[in-house]
């Protein structure tokens, strides 16, 4: 293990043990390096690495703090990884989404409130029957984001947020009216299942919807 990796593990150990908690300010560099038995250079590199993955927040002139460690914050890097893949690897990300999103939709069926259901309906109504590709992509992202949030599982929501990039990007190209119509119809079916509080119907429609997206993307790439 390299010295920087060792420094990262030691800081991680302090967080896991509770010696450092979300929002805590790290001791001064010289003090922390001495406490952990590290050189200041290796500690500095570890802090830099941990700040990149949003574990630490370096505030110029103030110090270094442990972030909230919220799943959404820590999993932000996932969307960056997804966006880097422009070949058929996108299908693997979609396959993972197809596993996770129906579960999130089923959870949402038992938790989502009337106000959120009305917001979903308003979003679909705003798109109209023939949205542009950009409008459909944005509406699709917002529709699924709201449902994931309604699942009440912050980790699942964060994972899906990170995985949501491939489909809109892969959809770019000549408009396909059948794809638009099918997407809107499936969104309506998912919404109806959510209104009914029918978790299994919501799961089934989400599965059908995402399988169709995956099939379309497979042909596109």
Backbone bond lengths (Angstrom), bond angles and torsions (degrees), N, CA, C in turn:
res aa  C-N    CA-C-N  psi(-1)  N-CA   C-N-CA  omega(-1)  CA-C   N-CA-C  phi
1 X - - - 1.458 - - 1.523 109.75 -
2 X 1.335 117.56 129.13 1.450 121.34 178.87 1.517 111.55 -69.55
3 X 1.327 115.16 164.81 1.465 118.95 -176.09 1.531 111.62 -65.49
4 X 1.336 116.99 -34.79 1.461 118.78 178.53 1.521 110.67 -68.34
5 X 1.339 116.08 -41.73 1.463 120.01 176.98 1.527 110.66 -61.49
6 X 1.314 116.07 -39.87 1.462 119.86 178.15 1.523 111.00 -63.04
7 X 1.321 116.40 -41.02 1.464 120.89 178.43 1.527 111.08 -64.19
8 X 1.333 115.82 -41.88 1.473 120.20 177.68 1.524 110.37 -60.22
9 X 1.328 116.44 -45.44 1.461 120.68 -179.30 1.525 111.48 -62.76
10 X 1.307 116.99 -36.83 1.463 119.75 -179.26 1.527 111.69 -70.04
11 X 1.326 116.51 -39.56 1.465 118.91 176.18 1.525 110.01 -67.40
12 X 1.313 115.94 -41.41 1.461 120.22 176.47 1.528 110.11 -58.28
13 X 1.335 116.08 -42.50 1.458 120.34 179.61 1.527 111.82 -60.52
14 X 1.319 116.41 -37.31 1.464 119.81 178.32 1.532 110.88 -65.87
15 X 1.326 116.37 -37.01 1.467 120.30 179.48 1.525 110.57 -71.30
16 X 1.338 116.03 -44.75 1.463 120.32 -178.92 1.527 111.31 -63.91
17 X 1.319 116.51 -38.19 1.475 120.61 -178.47 1.522 112.85 -75.23
18 X 1.322 116.36 -15.47 1.455 120.21 -177.92 1.509 113.89 93.65
19 X 1.322 117.18 0.50 1.461 120.05 176.88 1.524 110.54 -64.90
20 X 1.327 115.42 -31.01 1.459 121.86 171.63 1.521 107.26 -122.32
21 X 1.332 116.00 129.22 1.458 120.89 -178.38 1.532 110.01 -116.31
22 X 1.336 116.91 162.83 1.464 119.20 176.83 1.524 111.52 -51.41
23 X 1.328 115.32 129.46 1.452 120.94 -179.87 1.516 114.43 91.71
24 X 1.339 117.70 -11.92 1.468 120.16 -179.27 1.522 111.02 -71.37
25 X 1.321 114.30 147.90 1.463 120.91 174.65 1.516 108.28 -91.19
26 X 1.331 116.89 133.19 1.460 120.52 177.33 1.527 110.13 -68.97
27 X 1.334 117.16 149.69 1.470 119.43 173.50 1.524 110.10 -59.87
28 X 1.309 115.51 164.44 1.465 119.10 177.81 1.516 110.13 -56.90
29 X 1.331 115.17 150.88 1.464 120.84 -174.07 1.522 112.36 -53.08
30 X 1.322 117.26 -46.82 1.470 120.30 -177.86 1.522 110.87 -63.93
31 X 1.328 117.43 -39.23 1.461 121.37 -179.44 1.523 111.12 -68.97
32 X 1.344 116.29 -44.71 1.470 119.77 -178.24 1.523 110.96 -67.46
33 X 1.332 117.45 -39.71 1.465 120.87 178.36 1.523 110.50 -60.85
34 X 1.333 116.60 -42.46 1.468 120.26 179.36 1.522 110.79 -67.33
35 X 1.335 116.65 -41.52 1.473 121.10 -178.99 1.525 111.55 -62.95
36 X 1.336 116.17 -37.85 1.467 120.17 -176.79 1.527 113.04 -93.15
37 X 1.319 116.85 -4.11 1.460 120.29 -178.94 1.507 112.75 69.21
38 X 1.334 116.35 39.25 1.458 121.68 -176.72 1.515 110.01 -119.17
39 X 1.322 115.79 158.54 1.459 119.00 170.57 1.514 107.96 -77.29
40 X 1.314 116.82 156.39 1.453 120.10 -179.84 1.530 110.81 -66.52
41 X 1.332 117.12 -31.64 1.462 120.10 178.77 1.523 111.76 -65.73
42 X 1.344 116.24 -45.25 1.463 119.38 -179.44 1.521 110.56 -67.45
43 X 1.336 116.95 -36.76 1.459 120.42 176.73 1.524 110.31 -64.19
44 X 1.311 116.52 -41.83 1.464 121.23 -179.45 1.537 110.58 -62.22
45 X 1.330 115.89 -42.26 1.462 119.66 178.68 1.525 111.19 -65.85
46 X 1.316 116.75 -38.08 1.463 120.35 178.60 1.519 110.98 -65.25
47 X 1.322 116.20 -42.37 1.467 120.39 178.65 1.519 109.83 -62.72
48 X 1.319 116.83 -41.50 1.465 120.65 179.15 1.535 110.35 -61.91
49 X 1.326 116.52 -44.93 1.467 120.62 -179.95 1.529 111.26 -64.08
50 X 1.325 116.98 -43.08 1.460 120.36 -178.31 1.522 112.04 -71.40
51 X 1.317 117.02 -25.33 1.463 119.10 176.29 1.524 110.46 -73.36
52 X 1.325 117.43 -31.19 1.461 121.01 179.57 1.522 111.90 -66.69
53 X 1.339 116.28 -31.68 1.461 119.29 179.09 1.521 111.53 -99.66
54 X 1.324 116.10 17.38 1.453 125.07 170.36 1.528 113.88 65.84
55 X 1.328 116.73 26.20 1.462 120.38 172.02 1.519 109.65 -83.53
56 X 1.330 116.03 -38.00 1.457 122.10 178.52 1.521 110.12 -118.32
57 X 1.314 114.70 151.65 1.466 121.45 178.48 1.525 107.54 -123.17
58 X 1.333 115.37 110.92 1.468 120.59 -179.50 1.522 108.24 -90.14
59 X 1.331 116.18 117.11 1.462 121.62 -178.44 1.519 108.53 -110.51
60 X 1.309 115.47 111.66 1.457 120.31 -176.66 1.532 110.94 -57.41
61 X 1.317 115.18 128.34 1.453 120.69 178.34 1.513 114.44 79.83
62 X 1.326 117.07 -0.33 1.459 120.26 -177.44 1.521 112.30 -124.11
63 X 1.316 117.13 -39.91 1.451 120.48 -179.34 1.509 111.60 134.57
64 X 1.320 115.96 -171.98 1.457 122.38 -179.37 1.523 109.02 -115.29
65 X 1.315 115.11 131.79 1.462 121.18 -175.36 1.528 110.52 -122.81
66 X 1.322 115.39 151.72 1.457 120.60 168.76 1.523 106.80 -75.01
67 X 1.325 117.64 133.99 1.468 120.77 179.46 1.526 109.67 -72.90
68 X 1.314 115.62 -175.03 1.470 120.04 177.30 1.526 111.80 -67.40
69 X 1.346 116.64 -18.21 1.470 123.45 -176.75 1.531 112.06 60.25
70 X 1.331 116.38 22.91 1.462 120.18 177.78 1.526 109.46 -64.68
71 X 1.332 117.99 141.47 1.469 120.36 -178.66 1.525 113.38 -52.98
72 X 1.331 116.82 -41.32 1.468 118.97 -178.28 1.519 110.53 -61.94
73 X 1.317 116.70 -38.42 1.457 121.09 -179.83 1.525 110.65 -67.51
74 X 1.332 116.56 -47.43 1.462 120.89 -175.80 1.527 112.65 -71.18
75 X 1.321 116.28 -25.26 1.463 119.46 -177.92 1.529 113.12 -95.76
76 X 1.337 116.69 7.25 1.466 119.49 177.87 1.522 111.89 -58.10
77 X 1.306 116.33 -32.95 1.464 119.76 -178.19 1.525 111.97 -63.43
78 X 1.333 117.33 -23.00 1.453 120.13 -179.37 1.523 111.46 -61.02
79 X 1.337 117.20 -42.30 1.462 119.31 179.87 1.521 111.03 -64.17
80 X 1.326 117.10 -32.19 1.460 121.32 176.93 1.530 109.97 -65.11
81 X 1.324 116.43 -42.97 1.464 121.30 178.51 1.519 110.21 -63.26
82 X 1.346 116.18 -44.05 1.460 120.46 179.94 1.524 110.87 -60.88
83 X 1.323 117.03 -43.46 1.458 120.70 -177.49 1.529 113.08 -66.43
84 X 1.318 117.60 -21.79 1.459 120.90 179.62 1.527 112.38 -75.37
85 X 1.324 117.37 -17.87 1.462 120.48 -175.57 1.521 110.46 -95.99
86 X 1.307 115.68 116.36 1.457 120.68 -177.23 1.529 112.09 -121.08
87 X 1.309 117.12 13.29 1.458 120.08 177.90 1.527 108.25 -110.84
88 X 1.328 116.89 -156.69 1.456 118.40 -176.42 1.527 113.44 -72.27
89 X 1.334 117.75 -1.23 1.463 120.10 172.83 1.517 110.47 -61.36
90 X 1.327 116.64 -24.05 1.460 120.58 178.04 1.527 110.50 -56.79
91 X 1.312 117.00 -30.50 1.464 120.71 179.61 1.522 111.19 -66.91
92 X 1.317 117.45 -31.91 1.454 120.39 178.89 1.531 110.33 -69.90
93 X 1.327 116.36 -38.59 1.462 119.24 175.61 1.530 110.36 -64.30
94 X 1.329 116.58 -41.20 1.453 120.15 178.84 1.530 111.51 -64.80
95 X 1.326 116.89 -35.39 1.462 120.50 178.61 1.531 110.60 -63.68
96 X 1.333 115.77 -39.72 1.463 119.73 176.87 1.519 109.98 -65.48
97 X 1.322 116.29 -42.58 1.462 119.98 178.39 1.523 110.08 -61.29
98 X 1.336 117.13 -37.89 1.463 120.72 -179.44 1.526 111.50 -65.73
99 X 1.319 117.02 -26.58 1.465 120.76 176.21 1.531 110.90 -76.91
100 X 1.334 115.89 -43.09 1.465 120.51 -171.33 1.530 114.22 -84.26
101 X 1.323 116.99 -40.06 1.464 118.52 -170.28 1.531 114.21 -68.07
102 X 1.335 119.67 -38.75 1.465 117.56 175.22 1.534 112.22 -59.45
103 X 1.321 117.28 -35.67 1.461 120.04 177.44 1.526 110.77 -65.01
104 X 1.337 116.14 -41.95 1.465 120.19 177.86 1.528 110.63 -64.00
105 X 1.321 116.79 -39.24 1.464 120.93 -179.49 1.522 110.80 -66.60
106 X 1.328 116.61 -39.40 1.467 120.53 176.79 1.531 110.90 -64.19
107 X 1.319 117.09 -41.68 1.461 120.43 176.99 1.526 110.88 -62.41
108 X 1.324 115.91 -41.02 1.463 120.36 -178.79 1.518 111.52 -63.12
109 X 1.329 117.16 -32.03 1.467 120.30 -178.17 1.531 111.74 -59.20
110 X 1.313 116.51 -30.37 1.456 119.90 -179.36 1.513 114.39 -93.15
111 X 1.343 117.17 -2.23 1.461 120.28 -173.53 1.524 114.25 -125.84
112 X 1.310 117.50 -26.88 1.462 120.72 -170.44 1.528 111.03 -65.98
113 X 1.323 115.55 141.02 1.449 120.75 -178.32 1.520 112.82 -96.90
114 X 1.325 115.08 171.18 1.462 120.61 -177.23 1.526 111.64 -62.06
115 X 1.323 116.80 -39.90 1.472 119.60 -178.52 1.516 111.23 -62.81
116 X 1.326 116.50 -41.29 1.464 119.70 -180.00 1.526 111.09 -70.41
117 X 1.324 116.84 -36.72 1.463 120.09 175.96 1.535 110.28 -62.17
118 X 1.322 116.15 -42.44 1.461 119.76 178.58 1.533 111.25 -64.67
119 X 1.337 116.45 -36.41 1.467 120.45 178.19 1.524 110.74 -65.77
120 X 1.322 117.31 -39.43 1.465 121.30 176.67 1.524 110.35 -62.70
121 X 1.332 115.97 -44.63 1.465 120.51 179.62 1.523 110.92 -63.64
122 X 1.324 116.57 -41.63 1.465 120.44 179.89 1.526 110.80 -63.30
123 X 1.330 116.01 -38.08 1.456 119.93 178.30 1.512 112.00 -63.79
124 X 1.336 116.62 -40.83 1.465 120.29 177.82 1.526 110.87 -67.85
125 X 1.339 115.93 -41.19 1.466 119.23 179.49 1.528 110.76 -62.47
126 X 1.327 116.39 -37.91 1.466 120.88 -177.87 1.524 111.79 -65.20
127 X 1.324 117.02 -28.92 1.462 120.10 179.88 1.520 111.87 -69.47
128 X 1.334 116.61 -33.41 1.461 119.81 -177.20 1.518 110.91 74.21
129 X 1.331 116.95 -178.33 1.468 120.53 -175.94 1.528 114.74 -77.84
130 X 1.335 117.38 -20.74 1.471 119.81 -176.05 1.533 110.90 -134.87
131 X 1.311 117.45 67.65 1.467 119.36 178.33 1.518 110.70 -71.38
132 X 1.322 115.56 156.86 1.461 119.87 173.48 1.519 108.79 -70.89
133 X 1.327 115.98 167.73 1.469 119.14 178.72 1.527 111.12 -59.36
134 X 1.334 116.03 -42.46 1.465 119.86 -179.26 1.525 110.74 -64.50
135 X 1.335 116.50 -41.80 1.463 120.53 179.45 1.520 110.84 -65.67
136 X 1.326 116.55 -42.22 1.461 120.04 179.61 1.523 110.79 -63.98
137 X 1.333 117.11 -43.51 1.465 120.83 -179.69 1.519 111.08 -62.00
138 X 1.347 116.26 -45.41 1.463 120.16 179.68 1.527 110.97 -65.80
139 X 1.320 116.05 -42.15 1.462 120.07 179.23 1.516 112.39 -65.53
140 X 1.310 116.16 -38.10 1.463 121.37 178.68 1.527 110.50 -63.79
141 X 1.327 116.51 -46.03 1.460 120.43 178.46 1.521 111.54 -59.77
142 X 1.334 116.17 -45.14 1.465 120.14 -178.07 1.521 110.96 -67.15
143 X 1.307 117.63 -39.74 1.471 122.48 178.67 1.519 110.51 -58.80
144 X 1.312 116.49 -50.89 1.469 119.93 -177.78 1.524 111.80 -71.80
145 X 1.329 117.25 -33.02 1.465 120.74 178.53 1.526 110.76 -64.10
146 X 1.319 116.37 -42.36 1.460 120.34 -179.81 1.529 111.20 -65.54
147 X 1.305 116.42 -39.92 1.459 120.14 179.98 1.529 110.59 -67.00
148 X 1.327 116.38 -43.28 1.463 119.80 178.15 1.523 110.57 -60.45
149 X 1.335 116.60 -42.24 1.470 120.10 178.71 1.518 110.68 -62.63
150 X 1.330 116.66 -36.06 1.461 120.85 -179.23 1.529 112.73 -71.36
151 X 1.336 116.95 -12.96 1.471 119.64 178.43 1.520 111.56 -65.55
152 X 1.327 116.70 -24.35 1.456 120.91 -179.91 1.509 114.08 80.59
153 X 1.335 117.21 4.36 1.468 121.19 179.78 1.519 108.38 -109.85
154 X 1.329 116.50 106.25 1.465 120.61 -173.54 1.524 112.89 -66.15
155 X 1.330 117.15 -32.95 1.468 119.93 179.13 1.524 110.28 -69.57
156 X 1.319 116.20 -46.72 1.461 121.11 178.38 1.527 110.42 -60.88
157 X 1.318 115.75 -42.19 1.463 120.60 179.11 1.526 110.67 -61.78
158 X 1.331 117.08 -43.79 1.459 121.09 -179.07 1.520 111.57 -66.28
159 X 1.321 117.31 -40.16 1.460 120.58 178.03 1.531 110.84 -62.23
160 X 1.325 116.33 -45.03 1.456 119.92 -179.40 1.519 111.75 -67.51
161 X 1.321 116.09 -34.63 1.462 119.92 176.19 1.531 109.93 -59.95
162 X 1.336 115.83 -43.14 1.448 120.23 179.96 1.518 113.73 -69.09
163 X 1.335 116.14 -29.16 1.468 120.81 -177.12 1.522 113.38 -89.74
164 X 1.325 117.79 -0.61 1.462 120.56 -170.22 1.519 114.09 -80.10
165 X 1.328 118.09 -2.39 1.455 120.13 -176.05 1.514 117.51 -74.90
166 X 1.340 120.34 -38.17 1.465 119.81 -168.95 1.506 116.17 -60.57
167 X 1.331 119.04 -45.17 1.460 120.08 -171.75 1.517 113.14 -63.51
168 X 1.339 118.81 -48.96 1.462 117.49 179.88 1.517 113.24 -60.66
169 X 1.337 116.60 -38.78 1.455 118.43 -179.64 1.527 110.31 -67.83
170 X 1.324 115.99 -43.08 1.454 119.38 -176.92 1.529 111.83 -70.49
171 X 1.330 117.54 -19.77 1.447 120.75 179.99 1.520 112.32 -77.45
172 X 1.308 117.88 -15.11 1.456 119.40 -177.62 1.516 109.81 -60.04
173 X 1.308 115.37 147.63 1.453 119.82 -176.84 1.517 109.29 131.03
174 X 1.321 118.26 -165.84 1.456 121.22 -178.37 1.526 111.53 -57.03
175 X 1.323 116.46 136.11 1.466 120.96 -179.68 1.518 109.39 -65.17
176 X 1.316 115.72 142.16 1.460 120.68 177.43 1.522 107.03 -125.88
177 X 1.315 115.74 108.22 1.456 119.76 -173.56 1.520 112.32 -61.77
178 X 1.325 117.47 -34.36 1.460 118.87 -179.67 1.522 110.79 -65.98
179 X 1.339 116.84 -35.33 1.459 120.99 177.83 1.521 110.08 -66.17
180 X 1.321 116.54 -42.89 1.463 121.00 179.59 1.523 110.23 -62.49
181 X 1.324 116.31 -49.89 1.462 120.73 -177.87 1.526 111.15 -62.28
182 X 1.324 116.16 -41.71 1.460 119.44 -179.40 1.521 111.32 -66.61
183 X 1.329 115.66 -41.29 1.467 119.75 179.22 1.517 110.93 -60.28
184 X 1.323 116.94 -46.84 1.461 121.06 -179.11 1.527 111.32 -64.86
185 X 1.321 116.78 -41.24 1.464 120.30 179.71 1.526 111.12 -64.77
186 X 1.323 116.21 -40.67 1.471 119.38 179.83 1.526 111.66 -69.62
187 X 1.324 116.78 -35.44 1.463 119.44 174.14 1.526 110.80 -61.59
188 X 1.313 116.29 -42.47 1.465 120.35 178.26 1.528 110.88 -62.62
189 X 1.322 116.48 -39.63 1.469 120.09 179.90 1.523 110.95 -66.87
190 X 1.319 117.15 -40.52 1.464 121.12 176.94 1.526 109.49 -62.76
191 X 1.331 116.75 -44.33 1.460 120.80 179.92 1.525 111.03 -61.97
192 X 1.328 117.43 -41.53 1.465 120.91 179.11 1.532 110.79 -61.71
193 X 1.320 116.36 -41.70 1.461 119.88 178.76 1.527 111.23 -65.07
194 X 1.322 116.15 -38.70 1.469 120.18 177.15 1.525 110.67 -64.98
195 X 1.319 117.65 -41.53 1.467 120.78 177.94 1.528 111.09 -61.69
196 X 1.317 115.85 -36.73 1.468 120.49 179.51 1.528 112.42 -77.12
197 X 1.335 116.13 -10.07 1.463 119.46 -175.82 1.519 111.96 67.65
198 X 1.323 116.83 24.87 1.471 122.12 -176.77 1.533 108.83 -94.14
199 X 1.322 115.74 96.56 1.465 120.77 -175.05 1.515 112.16 -62.78
200 X 1.326 117.26 -40.83 1.462 119.11 -176.37 1.522 111.78 -72.17
201 X 1.329 117.36 -36.35 1.466 119.28 175.68 1.521 110.28 -67.03
202 X 1.337 116.44 -39.84 1.464 120.48 177.63 1.518 110.75 -62.38
203 X 1.328 116.44 -43.11 1.469 120.98 177.77 1.531 110.51 -61.98
204 X 1.338 116.26 -44.33 1.463 120.53 -177.04 1.530 111.35 -64.78
205 X 1.339 116.86 -44.38 1.463 119.49 -179.36 1.524 111.44 -67.76
206 X 1.315 116.41 -36.48 1.471 119.05 176.92 1.519 110.62 -64.71
207 X 1.323 116.60 -39.18 1.467 120.94 178.30 1.521 110.82 -64.14
208 X 1.329 116.41 -46.17 1.468 120.99 178.33 1.529 110.43 -60.11
209 X 1.316 115.22 -44.97 1.466 120.41 -178.33 1.529 111.38 -61.14
210 X 1.319 116.97 -48.76 1.461 120.48 -176.44 1.522 111.96 -72.09
211 X 1.326 116.88 -31.99 1.465 119.32 175.05 1.525 110.11 -63.97
212 X 1.338 116.18 -37.45 1.457 119.72 177.26 1.522 112.18 -66.61
213 X 1.333 116.02 -40.76 1.466 120.31 176.76 1.524 109.98 -61.14
214 X 1.331 115.52 -45.32 1.462 119.80 -179.16 1.538 111.03 -62.47
215 X 1.321 116.27 -40.83 1.462 120.32 179.11 1.525 110.54 -63.23
216 X 1.349 115.84 -42.93 1.469 119.85 179.57 1.517 111.43 -63.74
217 X 1.330 115.66 -43.82 1.465 120.06 -178.88 1.523 110.01 -66.32
218 X 1.328 116.73 -39.14 1.469 120.06 179.29 1.527 110.37 -57.29
219 X 1.328 116.11 -41.77 1.465 119.81 178.87 1.527 111.13 -69.52
220 X 1.338 115.68 -34.13 1.469 119.97 -176.66 1.519 112.65 -72.06
221 X 1.350 117.18 -36.49 1.462 119.61 -175.77 1.521 111.74 -90.08
